[in-house]
Every structure is written in structure tokens, then in C-alpha cells.
Amino acid sequence: MPLTDPATAAQVKVLAQQAADIALASRSEEIANLTRAVQQMAGASNSEGVSGISPLMKAIGGIGSALVVSALLWVASSVTAMQETLARIDERQKAATEAQDSRFADYDRRISRLERHHSLEGSGS
């Protein structure tokens, strides 16, 4: 009995709906109580509304939110500035390392030349 068959799928759907109706019917009183409780809570919160907040609290909330926003903007700009500074430091360190590597390569070349020169003088005597 594959579910790809339209007739079988329709029968399974009908059975599932009947099972759901039976389950809901057995709990209908509890669902009604929950629905009434939710409606009462929604009615209570709607009746209080924003008008119950004093103007002082509104002002304090506005100031607080302005402070939070400005602090977030300051942090974001500080992080951006730090990223730029770190990028510059990284570039300088890379350039310094390359210059130092170049000097070390030159020193190695000179030392090798001096060692060859001294070994030739020592073997020629």
C-alpha cells in the first residue's frame, strides 16, 4: 500500500483528521479553559497599555536608550580604528622583516666570501 497512490494518501489523511478530532474532543474542556485564560491575559495587557508609564520613566528610558546606542557606536568606531592600526602595524612589521631578511642574506653572502678567501689564503701558504 504505497503512499504515492492518491487514493491511499486520501484515506491516510482522513484517518489522521479523525484521530486529531478524537484527541481534541477528549481535551476540549481544558482547551476552552486555556483559551479563556489567554483572552483574559490579552485583555488585561491591552487595557494597561503604554499610557500607564509615567513621563519621567519615558524620559529615563529615552536617555538610557540614547546612551546605549552611543556606546555601541563608540565601540564600533573604536574597533574599526583598532583594525586599521593593526593593519598598519602588520604592514610595517612585514616590511621590517623583509629588510632584515635581506640584510641577513647579504651578511651570509659576505661571510661566505670571507671564509672562502681565508681558506684559500691558508691553503696557499
C-alpha positions in Angstrom: 0.0 0.0 0.0 2.4 2.8 -1.2 1.6 6.4 -0.2 2.3 7.6 -3.7 -1.2 6.3 -4.7 -3.7 9.2 -4.5 -6.5 7.1 -3.0 -4.3 5.7 -0.3 -3.0 9.2 0.6 -6.6 10.5 0.8 -7.5 7.6 3.1 -4.5 8.3 5.4 -5.4 12.0 5.5 -9.0 11.2 6.6 -7.8 8.8 9.3 -5.3 11.4 10.6 -8.0 14.0 10.8 -10.4 11.7 12.6 -7.7 10.8 15.1 -6.9 14.5 15.7 -10.7 15.3 16.2 -11.0 12.5 18.7 -7.9 13.7 20.6 -9.1 17.3 20.7 -12.6 16.3 21.7 -11.2 14.5 24.8 -9.4 17.6 25.8 -12.0 20.2 24.7 -12.7 21.5 28.3 -9.0 22.1 29.0 -8.6 23.8 25.7 -11.6 26.1 26.4 -10.2 27.0 29.8 -6.8 27.8 28.3 -8.4 29.9 25.6 -10.3 31.9 28.2 -7.2 32.4 30.3 -5.2 33.7 27.3 -8.0 36.0 26.3 -8.2 37.4 29.8 -4.5 38.0 29.9 -4.5 39.6 26.5 -7.4 41.9 27.6 -5.6 42.9 30.8 -2.3 43.8 28.9 -4.2 45.7 26.3 -6.1 47.8 28.9 -2.9 48.8 30.7 -1.1 49.8 27.5 1.7 52.4 27.2 -0.4 55.1 28.9 0.3 53.6 32.3 4.0 54.6 32.0 4.9 58.0 33.7 6.6 60.7 31.6 9.6 60.5 33.9 10.0 56.8 33.1 9.7 57.6 29.4 12.4 60.2 29.7 14.7 57.9 31.6 14.1 55.2 29.0 14.9 57.6 26.2 18.1 58.7 27.9 19.1 55.2 28.6 18.5 54.0 25.1 20.4 57.0 23.7 23.3 56.1 26.0 23.3 52.5 24.9 23.2 53.5 21.2 26.0 56.0 21.6 28.1 53.4 23.5 27.5 50.9 20.7 28.6 53.4 18.1 31.7 54.3 20.1 32.6 50.6 20.4 32.1 50.1 16.7 34.2 53.1 15.7 36.9 52.1 18.2 37.1 48.6 16.8 37.3 49.9 13.3 40.2 52.3 14.3 42.0 49.4 16.0 41.6 47.2 12.9 43.2 50.0 10.8 46.0 50.5 13.3 46.7 46.7 13.4 46.7 46.6 9.6 49.3 49.4 9.5 51.4 47.7 12.2 51.3 44.4 10.3 52.5 46.1 7.1 55.4 47.8 8.9 56.4 44.5 10.5 56.3 42.8 7.2 58.5 45.4 5.6 60.9 45.4 8.5 61.1 41.6 8.4 61.8 41.6 4.6 64.5 44.3 5.1 66.1 42.2 7.9 66.0 39.1 5.8 67.7 40.9 3.0 70.4 42.2 5.4 70.9 38.7 6.8 71.2 37.3 3.3 73.8 39.9 2.5 75.7 39.1 5.7 75.6 35.4 4.9 77.0 36.1 1.4 79.8 38.3 2.8 80.7 35.8 5.5 80.9 33.0 2.9 83.1 35.1 0.7 85.4 35.9 3.6 85.6 32.3 4.6 86.4 31.2 1.1 89.1 34.0 0.9 90.6 32.9 4.2 90.5 29.2 3.3 92.3 30.0 0.0 95.0 32.1 1.8 95.5 29.3 4.4 95.9 26.6 1.8 98.2 28.7 -0.4 100.9 29.3 2.2 
